Amino acid sequence: MNIAVYLGSNHGNSPIYDQAACDLGSWIGLQHHTLVYGGAGVGTMKTLADHVKAANGRVIGVMPKFMIAQGKGYDSLDEQYLTDTMSQRKSKMIELADAFIAMPGGPGTLEEIAEVISLVRLKQKDAVCILLNLNGYYDCLKQQFEVMISSGFYQRSDYEQIHFADSVKEIELILNRRAD
């Protein structure tokens, strides 16, 4: 399975983010899945890719050329796709992946997973969307979805297609259920 992971190019201010990237990367590699990610060699993105590689997994990076020019690329990719824009990057990652995970990250992470959630809702992509809710990181987003539902802008059945996981173990269970 090709698993897109959206996450930060920074490490965050708690070691739990890097630890989760280590755990998720190791699991992806050990399960013979392929990581599809933004291709960066910095922050939790690097940590994740390093652990996929250490577990003999495959890593596909998708990165805009301007970021390569800034020296942010990862040197150990199995495949690399270069794009001209961030929009093309998102489209290529969506094209390549079967499942999507958002770890804690910044506005780019949120934008990326929101696009996939919308595509799944519109039945333009058949995929699982998981948000890794470490220490309640995505609790406010969960609340916002409830506001959307109660305000009549979002359906409960659409919300039920989104999974909030508290651990990498829970991600594993969700993906294994999907594969069955």
C-alpha positions as CSV (number, residue, x, y, z in Angstrom):
1,M,0.0,0.0,0.0
2,N,1.2,3.5,-0.8
3,I,0.7,5.7,2.3
4,A,0.9,9.4,2.0
5,V,1.9,11.1,5.3
6,Y,1.6,14.8,5.8
7,L,3.7,16.2,8.6
8,G,5.9,19.1,9.6
9,S,9.2,20.2,8.2
10,N,10.0,21.2,11.8
11,H,10.3,19.0,14.8
12,G,7.7,20.7,17.0
13,N,8.4,21.4,20.6
14,S,7.8,18.0,22.1
15,P,9.8,14.7,21.6
16,I,6.5,12.9,21.1
17,Y,6.3,14.2,17.5
18,D,9.7,12.7,16.5
19,Q,8.9,9.5,18.4
20,A,5.6,9.1,16.5
21,A,7.5,9.7,13.2
22,C,10.0,7.0,14.2
23,D,7.2,4.6,15.1
24,L,5.1,5.2,12.0
25,G,8.2,5.1,9.7
26,S,9.3,1.8,11.2
27,W,5.8,0.3,10.9
28,I,5.5,1.4,7.2
29,G,8.8,-0.1,6.4
30,L,8.3,-3.4,8.3
31,Q,4.9,-3.9,6.7
32,H,6.4,-3.5,3.2
33,H,4.3,-0.4,2.5
34,T,5.6,2.6,0.6
35,L,5.9,6.1,2.1
36,V,4.7,8.9,-0.2
37,Y,5.6,12.2,1.4
38,G,6.8,15.7,0.6
39,G,10.4,14.7,0.0
40,A,12.1,16.9,2.6
41,G,15.2,16.0,4.5
42,V,14.3,18.2,7.5
43,G,12.1,18.1,10.6
44,T,9.8,15.2,11.3
45,M,9.7,14.6,7.6
46,K,13.3,13.5,7.7
47,T,12.7,11.4,10.8
48,L,9.9,9.6,9.2
49,A,11.7,8.9,6.0
50,D,14.9,7.7,7.9
51,H,12.9,5.2,9.8
52,V,11.1,3.8,6.7
53,K,14.5,3.4,5.1
54,A,16.0,1.8,8.2
55,A,13.1,-0.8,8.1
56,N,13.9,-1.6,4.5
57,G,10.9,0.3,3.2
58,R,10.4,2.3,0.0
59,V,10.2,6.1,0.1
60,I,8.7,8.3,-2.7
61,G,9.3,12.0,-2.4
62,V,7.3,14.7,-4.2
63,M,8.8,18.2,-4.0
64,P,8.6,21.5,-5.8
65,K,11.8,22.4,-7.6
66,F,12.1,25.7,-5.6
67,M,12.4,23.6,-2.4
68,I,15.1,21.5,-3.9
69,A,16.9,24.7,-4.8
70,Q,16.7,25.7,-1.1
71,G,18.5,22.5,-0.1
72,K,15.5,20.9,1.6
73,G,15.5,17.6,-0.4
74,Y,16.1,14.1,1.1
75,D,19.0,12.2,-0.3
76,S,17.8,8.6,0.1
77,L,14.6,8.5,-2.0
78,D,13.7,5.5,-4.0
79,E,11.7,7.6,-6.4
80,Q,11.4,11.4,-6.7
81,Y,8.9,13.5,-8.4
82,L,9.7,17.2,-9.0
83,T,6.9,19.7,-9.5
84,D,6.7,23.3,-10.4
85,T,4.1,24.3,-7.7
86,M,2.8,23.2,-4.3
87,S,-0.6,22.5,-6.0
88,Q,1.1,20.0,-8.4
89,R,2.8,18.4,-5.4
90,K,-0.5,17.8,-3.6
91,S,-2.0,16.4,-6.8
92,K,0.8,14.0,-7.4
93,M,0.8,12.8,-3.8
94,I,-2.9,12.2,-4.0
95,E,-2.5,10.3,-7.3
96,L,0.2,8.1,-5.9
97,A,-1.3,7.2,-2.5
98,D,-3.9,4.7,-1.3
99,A,-4.2,6.0,2.3
100,F,-3.5,9.3,3.9
101,I,-2.3,10.2,7.3
102,A,-1.8,13.7,8.8
103,M,0.6,13.8,11.7
104,P,0.8,17.0,13.7
105,G,2.1,19.8,11.5
106,G,1.5,23.3,10.4
107,P,-0.9,25.0,7.9
108,G,0.5,23.0,5.0
109,T,-0.3,19.7,6.7
110,L,-3.8,20.9,7.4
111,E,-4.4,22.1,3.9
112,E,-3.1,18.8,2.4
113,I,-5.3,16.5,4.5
114,A,-8.3,18.8,4.1
115,E,-8.1,18.4,0.3
116,V,-8.1,14.6,0.6
117,I,-11.0,14.7,3.0
118,S,-13.0,16.8,0.5
119,L,-12.1,14.4,-2.4
120,V,-13.2,11.4,-0.4
121,R,-16.4,13.2,0.5
122,L,-17.1,14.0,-3.1
123,K,-16.2,10.3,-4.0
124,Q,-13.3,11.4,-6.2
125,K,-10.9,9.3,-4.2
126,D,-11.5,6.0,-2.4
127,A,-9.1,6.2,0.4
128,V,-8.8,6.3,4.2
129,C,-8.0,9.5,5.9
130,I,-6.4,9.4,9.4
131,L,-5.4,12.3,11.6
132,L,-2.8,11.3,14.3
133,N,-4.2,13.1,17.3
134,L,-1.2,13.0,19.6
135,N,-2.0,14.6,22.9
136,G,-5.2,16.1,21.5
137,Y,-3.4,17.9,18.7
138,Y,-6.5,17.7,16.4
139,D,-9.2,18.1,19.1
140,C,-10.1,21.6,17.9
141,L,-10.5,20.3,14.4
142,K,-12.8,17.5,15.7
143,Q,-14.9,20.2,17.4
144,Q,-14.9,22.3,14.1
145,F,-16.3,19.3,12.2
146,E,-19.1,19.0,14.9
147,V,-19.9,22.8,14.3
148,M,-20.1,22.1,10.6
149,I,-22.5,19.2,11.1
150,S,-24.7,21.1,13.6
151,S,-24.8,24.1,11.3
152,G,-25.9,22.0,8.3
153,F,-22.7,22.3,6.2
154,Y,-21.4,18.8,6.7
155,Q,-23.1,15.4,7.0
156,R,-22.4,13.0,9.9
157,S,-21.9,10.2,7.3
158,D,-19.1,12.2,5.7
159,Y,-17.5,12.8,9.1
160,E,-17.5,9.1,9.8
161,Q,-15.1,8.6,6.9
162,I,-12.4,10.5,8.8
163,H,-10.5,8.7,11.5
164,F,-8.8,10.3,14.5
165,A,-6.1,8.0,15.9
166,D,-4.3,8.5,19.2
167,S,-1.3,6.3,18.4
168,V,0.5,4.5,15.6
169,K,-1.0,1.3,16.9
170,E,-4.4,2.6,16.2
171,I,-3.4,3.7,12.7
172,E,-2.3,0.2,12.1
173,L,-5.6,-1.2,13.2
174,I,-7.5,1.2,11.0
175,L,-5.4,0.4,7.9
176,N,-5.6,-3.3,8.5
177,R,-9.4,-3.1,8.7
178,R,-9.4,-1.2,5.5
179,A,-7.2,-3.8,3.8
180,D,-9.5,-6.7,4.8
